[in-house]
Amino acid sequence: MEALRKLERVQSTLAFMDSHGLSSGIDLHSDRFLADLLLFFVQPCGMLSVEKKYSLALDFLNKVTPEVIEELSFFEFDEMDQGEVDVYSGIPSKAMKNDEIELKGPEFLDMPLICLDSMQRANSTLEDFCRSYFMFHGMDANQPKSIFKFLPILSFTESYIYQLDTWNEKNLSKGSKNTASAESTSDNVNMAEKIMEISLPKIFGSDAFNPLISLLQDRGLITDRIIDELKSGILYWALETKLCQALTKKEKILIEDVLKAIHLKSFDYRVLNLLLYQLRGQEVNELHMEFLSVSEFLVEVSDDLYDYEEDVANNTFNILRMFVAFYGATLAPKMLIKCITDAEKSYEALSKKIDPGLVLNYFKRCEEATKEGGLNNSMNANGKWIIPPLILDEDAFRAQNN
């Protein structure tokens, strides 16, 4: 638990530096070094005051040289704490034993780690992936052997993605609450909430998936295309943050950003699909990937219409609320239906190029998924898309429902 507290202190210091304009502006490694230096200054040392320590440090730095520091690095010291945590990934170092971490308490769940909550949330996606995508690999999702053979890698990957997604959603939700209430942070805010003040890109940047990429690379599973899809996930979260913050601040948004985001949103399914090709040692079927990509877009739009009110309340990305913000209440539904219609035409054209038996099985699976999820109010009994009542004052809606 001490290792997690250490990580909290460092990340809170990074947030403090950012809010006071003290960040290096170079990279996260430089900021980590400066954060450690600041933390060193506030450590108790006899009767020395902060002013005295600052004066001593200034005088000392005028005397010490890089050559002296280099010479010191050759000295033999005791090994570092075995409980060290890599602040860049939020993942315990290899030297840390599993039984040395106390995995309990809400502050642990708020950390950027793969935790049980993320694994549980990833379960529904994994089940849907197996039942919807295995057929494109000639695999039977009803055979346990087919699932468990590749489950560890697929589960770890999806859980890792869900943890980062959870982190980003909490940032967005916190931002909307702050905007609506206009409340300043009190002294009673706990350490985990202070960490949430740092945006996802600030902590992870483009390195968010490095630990996952390293794991997949060690197993010979990584490809440039998988890396590109993971990067598209970072881009999606960045766009989601940009768009949702713009809406809460009543700022203009670009429709290009909205359309880019909705197409990137299902990046995790594409990552899992590409991984499955690698796990099976098979070449990627580009026609299947293109067909499924269009299907993913339609599913995302359907989900957004179904979850419209919930997404507004949580200030998360939703294509309908973005269209309302850009086009206005009158034009937004028409423009969204046009996007849907264009996608459906592409979906139908691509389906005719795929084996009829496979397409039929996939259509059946889509019908099953709709029934299992309950009555999807994004469509009526005739297959017509239904736009839910628009929310024109999101702040008032959130205040009423939170």
N, C-alpha and C positions, 0 to 999 in steps of 0.2 A: 504493500500500500504506500510505503514511503516513496517508491519509485514513481508512482502515479502523482503523488503530491509534488514531487520534484518537477515532473512534466507540467503540472498545473502552474507552478510558480514561474517557470520559464515562459510558457505561453501567455500568461497574464502580463509578464514584463514586456513581451513583444507587443501586446495590445497597448500597454502604457506608452511604450516608445513611439508607436504609430500615432497615438492621439496627441502626443507632445512634439511631433515632428522630429523625433530623434532617430528614426530608422536610417540605415546607411544608404538606402536607395540603390544598393548594388545587387545583393542576393540574400537569400535566407540564411546562408552560412555566415555571412558577415553580421546579419542582425542577431543570430544566435550567439556569436562571440560577444557582441556588445551587451546583449541581455545578461549573459553570465557575468560580465564585468560589473554591470549595475547591481546585480544580486550580491556580488562580492562586497561592494561598498556598503550595503545595508546589513551585512553580517556583523554581529556584536564582536568587538575586539577590545577586551579590557575596558578602560575608561575613555577610549578614543571616541571623540565626537565625529559626526559626518564631516564637518568642516575640516577637522584635523586630518582625517583619512584622505580627504580630497587634496589637501595641501601636500601631504606626504607623497601621494601618488603623482602629482604634477612634478614635484622635485625629483622623484625617482625616475620618471619617464624621460626626464632630461639627461639622465646619466646612463640609463640602460640603452643598449644598441641591439639591432637584430642579430648581430654576431654573438652577443652574450646569451640571448635567448636560445639561439641555435645550439650553443655549447651546453646549455642547461638540459636540452632535450636528450642529450646522450647519457645523462645521469640515470641510474637505476632507481626506480621508485616501486612502491607496493602496487599491485594490480589495482585497477580502478574498481569501484563498487560493482559487484556482480549483478546488482539490481538496476543497472543503467537502462534507460529507455531512450530509444532513438526519437528525438523530438520532431524530426522531419517526417517520419511516417506514423508516429504514434504507436509503434509496435515494439514490444519488449525485445531487448537484444537477445542474441542466441545464447549468451551466457546465463540469462535469467531462467531459472527452473520454474516450471508451471506451478509448483506448490509454494513458490515464494510470492505469488501475487494473490491478494485477497480479492476475488472477483465478486464483490457485492457492493451495494450502495448505489444511489442515483448518480453520484459524481462519476463512477466508473462508466455508467451507461452513456454519459455525455461526452466521453472521450472518443477521439477518432480511432477506435479500435474495432476489431471484428468481435462482436459480443453475441450472446445468445439471442437477444432481441432482433438483431439484424438477420441472424440465421433463420429465425422463425418467420420474419417478414419475407425473406427470400423464398420460403417454401412454396408459396402459391405460384410464384413466377416459374420456379423449377418444375412444378407439376404441369403447369400449362405448356412450358417449353417441351417437356418430354412427350406429352400427349399430342401436341400440335406440330412439332418439328421432327420428331424421330422418324415419322413416316417418310420424310424426304431423304432419309439416310437408309431406307430399307430396313428399319428397326421396328420392333413391336414394343410399344410402351406398356403393354400388359404383361410383359415378361420381366420379372424382377432382375434376372441376370443382365438384361440389356441396360437397365437403369443403374444398378449398383456398380457395374463395371466402370462407369465414368462419373458416378455421382460425386466422389470426393473433390475432384477438380472443378466440376461445374458448380457444386454447392459453395465451395470456398470462393470462387470468382464472383458469383452472384451476391453472396453475403458481403464481400468486400465492397462491391458497388453499392449495395443497400446502405452500408454504414456511412459512406461518403454522402449519399443522397439524403440520409436522415440528418446529417450535420448541416447540409445546405438548407433543408426545409426548416430547421429550427432557426437558422439565421434569418430566413425570410419572414417566418412567423413572428419572431422577436422584433424585427424591423417594423412590421405593420402595427404591432401593438404599441411600440414607442411612438409612431407617427400619430396614431389615433388618440392616445392618452396624453401625449406631450409631457410625459413624466421623465424626470432625470433619474439616473442610476443612484440608488441609495446606498448607504454604507452597509446595509444588511444583505446585499446581493452576494450569493455564495460564489466560491471560486469557479465552479463549473459554468455559471452564467456569465462571469467575466470573460472566460475563454470564448464564449459564444459571440462576444463583441468583435472578435477577429473574423473576417470573412474567410470562406473556404479557400479562395485563391491566395489569400495572404499567408495562410499556414502551409498549404500544400503546393500552390502554383502548378506548374506543368509537371511537377514531380509526384503528384498525388498517387499515381498508379505504379510508381517505380518498384515498391516492394512486391506488388503482384506480378509485374513484368519480370522481375528477377526470379521469382518462384517458377513462373511458366518457362522462362528461359533455361533454368537449371534442368527442367524436365523435357527440353527439346520441343516445346509446344508453341513458343512465341513466333509470330510472323510480323512483317511490317504492316500487314493489313489489320491484324489484331491490335497492334499499337495505335494505328490510325483511328480505329473505332474507339479505343479507350480515350484517345485525345478528343474525339468528338463528344465524349461524355463530359470532359472538362469544359469544352466549349458550350455544351448545353447548359450546364450549371451556371456558367458565366452569363449566358444570355438570359436564363431564367432570373438570375439576380438583377441584371440590368433592367429587364422589362418590368419585373414586379416592383422594384424600387421606383422606377419611373411612374408607374401607376399610382403608388402611394403618395408621390410628390406632385401628382397632377402634371407631369411632364410629357412631352410628345414621344411617341415611339415610332419605329420604322417597321413597316409591314414585312420587309425583307428579313428582319431579325425574327419576327414571329414565325414565318414560314420555315426559316432555317431551324428554329428551335423545335417545332413540331416534328420535323423530319429526323432530327437528331435524338429525339426523346426515347426511342426504342433501341438505343445503341447497345444496351445490355443483351437483348435477344440476338443481335448480330454477332456480338462477341461470343456468346455461348454457341451459336451455330458454327462460327468459324473454328472455335475450339473443338467442337465435335468432329469436324472434318479432320483436324490435326490428330485428335485422339484415335481416329479410325484409319489414319494414314491415307486419306482420300483427297483427290483434287476437288476444289470448290466448284460447285455447279452454279454458274453465273445466272442462268435462267431462273433457277429456284430462288436464288438470293434476291433477284430483282422482283419476282412475283411476291415473295414474302415481305419485301420492303414496302411495297404498295399496300399490302394487307395490314402491315404494322401501322401505317399512316391512318388507314380507315379505323382500325381498332382504337388508336390513340384519340382520334376525333370523337368516336362514340363514347369512350370513357370520359372525355372532357365534358361532353354534353350531360352525361349521367352525374358526374361529380361537380357540376358547375357551382352550385351553392357552397359546397365544402371547400372547393379551391379558392373561392372568393374569401371565405371566412379565414382560411389559412394563408392567404396571400401567396399561393403557389401558381405556377404557370398553368394557364388554361386558354386554349385557342379562342374560345368564344369571348371571354372577357377581354382578350387582346384585340379581337376584331371590333368589339364594341368601343374600345378606347380609340382605335384608329379610324374606323369608318363612321362611328355614331350608331345610335340605336336603330335607326330606320334602315340603313344600308348594310349593317353588319350581317344579319341573317342571310340576306340574298348573296352576299359575297362568299360566305362560308358554304352555302349550298352549292355554289358554283365550283368551289375547290373540291367538294365532295364528289360532285358529278364528274369532274375531270378525272379524279382518281379512280372512280368506279369504271369508267371507260377503259382506262389503262389496265385495271385489274382484270376486266373481262377479256381484253385482247391477249394478255399474257397467259391467262388460264387456258386459252385455246391452244397454246404452244406446248403445254405440259401433258404428260400421260393422263388420259381421261379418268382412269381408275384412281390415280393419286389425287387428282383435283376433286373427284367425288368424295373421297375419304376426308379430304381437308374441309370441304364444305360441310360435311356431317359433323366434323369436330367443332367447327365454328358455331353451328346450331346448338351443339351440346353445351359449349361454353356459355352461350347466351342464356340457355335455360337454367344452367347451374348457378349463374349469377343472379337469378331472379329476373323479373320483367324489366328489361332495359328500356327506360323511357326515352332513349334517343331515337327509337323507331316505333312506329305503330304496327298494327297487325298486317298491314299491306306492304310493309317494308319501306315506308316513307320516313324520311328523317324528320324528327321533331325538335325544334329549337325551344328550350325551356324559357320561361319568363325572364326577361333581362333585368339585371340589377344595375340601376343607374347611379345609385349613391352607395358605393362600396363601404365607405367609412361608417355610414349609418347602419348598414347591414351587419358589419362586424361588431359594432357597439351593441347592437340588439341581440346578436347570437353568441357573443363571447362572455 
